[in-house]
Amino acid sequence: MTVLKGSVHLRLSGTLGDITKVLADLSASRAFRIEVNERPHANRHGFDVHVYAELFVLDQEMPR
């Protein structure tokens, strides 16, 4: 049985390609579930973007 243990709000800044790679690695983990705001926001200063996400920490319990 998998239950949610808590969540962490993330604001990732950088190039869209780098952020996509990081989110893909996090999504591949079985320790987390991630929900991403699909719309990247342009940074006010520079050419990068920022993306908001919420990472849910999963607690792995043994079935009874």
N, C-alpha and C positions, 0 to 999 in steps of 0.2 A: 504494500500500500504506500503510495506517495502522497505526502501532504506538504503544503506550503509552510515554510518556517518563517519567512519574512521577505521583505523586498528592499531594493536599493534603486534610487532614481539616478540615472546617468545622463550627463551632457557630454557628448563626444565632439571634439573639435579636431579638424584636420581636413585632408583631402577626402572627397567622397569615396574614392577607391580604397584608401587606407581604412576608413571607418567601416566600409563594407566588409573588408577582410577580418577586422576585429569582431564585428557582429557575427560573422559566419563561424568563427572559432568559438565564440560564446554559445551560439546556438547548437553547436555540435556537442557541447558538454551535457552530460546527463545530470549534472548537479544544479543546473539552472534552467529556468524557462524565461525567455526574453520577449517582451513586447516592445516594438519599435514604432515611433511616430514616423510614418512613411515619408513625410515631407521634410527634406533638409532645409535649413535656414541659412541664408548667406551671412557670413560674419561682416560686421560693420567696417572692420579694418583688415584688409587683406583679401586673398582670393579663396580662402578655405570656407568650409561650411561647418555648421554644428547640427547634431542630430540628438534628439531626446529619446531615451529608452527607459524602460523599467525592467530590472532584473529580479526575478523571483527565485529565492533560494529554496531548494527542495530538500526536505528531510526524508531520507529513505528509512522507512520502518519495516521491520520484519512482519510478514503476515502471521496471524495467530492461528 
